[in-house]
Amino acid sequence: MKPLVLVLTLLLAGTVRAEGEVLDVARAIVTLQDGRTVDVSEGCWLSTSRCMDTAREVRRLQAENEELRQHAGDVPLVKVLVAVALGVGLGFTTSRLVR
């Protein structure tokens, strides 16, 4: 019943465009569960299934991000020293060849 009231309120309030599971609202007056009314301009509502899918995707991305951070780790000091030594050596060799 509540979703029907919300949709009817939105339809009567202003321009509404629905595509799939997303409701795009230019202007509306929404009645909350406690009876208060709220003016909304330029809003977007998701269906319950789309909202749940989005929440799942956000949790999946957060877990993937955390896993990537853990696997990144610190670069070992030996690798840094080897890279610096190679850079200095190549730079020195190049400068000697240029002269």
C-alpha positions in Angstrom: 0.0 0.0 0.0 2.8 2.4 0.9 4.6 2.1 -2.5 1.3 2.8 -4.2 0.7 5.9 -2.2 4.3 7.1 -2.9 3.8 6.5 -6.7 0.5 8.3 -6.7 1.9 11.2 -4.8 4.8 11.5 -7.2 2.5 11.3 -10.2 0.3 14.1 -8.9 3.2 16.2 -7.8 5.2 16.9 -11.0 7.1 15.4 -13.8 8.1 11.8 -13.2 10.1 9.5 -15.5 10.5 5.9 -14.7 13.0 3.7 -16.5 13.3 0.1 -15.4 13.9 0.1 -11.6 14.8 3.8 -11.3 12.3 6.6 -10.7 13.5 10.1 -11.7 11.5 12.9 -10.1 11.6 16.6 -11.1 9.4 17.7 -8.2 7.3 15.9 -5.6 5.8 16.0 -2.2 6.5 12.8 -0.3 4.5 11.7 2.8 6.7 9.9 5.3 5.6 7.0 7.5 5.2 9.3 10.5 2.9 11.6 8.6 5.3 14.4 7.8 5.5 15.7 4.2 8.7 16.6 2.5 9.2 18.6 -0.7 11.6 16.9 -3.0 13.1 18.5 -6.1 15.2 16.6 -8.7 15.4 13.3 -6.9 15.9 9.7 -7.9 14.6 6.6 -6.2 15.7 3.1 -6.7 13.5 0.0 -6.5 14.1 -2.3 -3.5 15.8 -4.9 -5.7 18.0 -2.3 -7.4 18.9 -0.9 -3.9 19.9 -4.3 -2.6 21.9 -5.0 -5.8 23.7 -1.7 -5.3 24.5 -2.4 -1.7 25.8 -5.9 -2.6 28.0 -4.4 -5.3 29.4 -1.7 -2.9 30.2 -4.4 -0.3 31.9 -6.6 -3.0 34.0 -3.6 -4.2 35.0 -2.7 -0.6 36.1 -6.3 0.0 38.0 -6.4 -3.3 39.7 -3.0 -2.4 40.7 -4.3 1.0 42.2 -7.5 -0.6 44.1 -5.5 -3.1 45.5 -3.3 -0.3 46.6 -6.3 1.7 48.3 -7.9 -1.3 50.1 -4.7 -2.4 52.3 -4.7 0.7 55.5 -2.8 0.9 58.3 -2.9 -1.7 61.2 -4.8 -0.3 64.3 -2.6 0.4 66.5 -4.9 -1.7 64.4 -4.2 -4.8 64.6 -0.4 -4.2 68.4 -0.6 -3.8 68.8 -2.7 -6.9 66.7 -0.3 -9.0 68.6 2.7 -7.7 72.0 1.0 -8.4 70.9 0.1 -11.9 69.7 3.7 -12.5 72.9 5.2 -11.3 75.0 2.7 -13.3 73.0 3.3 -16.5 73.2 7.1 -15.9 77.0 6.9 -15.4 77.5 4.7 -18.4 75.4 7.0 -20.6 77.3 10.1 -19.5 80.6 8.4 -20.2 79.5 7.3 -23.7 78.2 10.8 -24.5 81.6 12.3 -23.7 
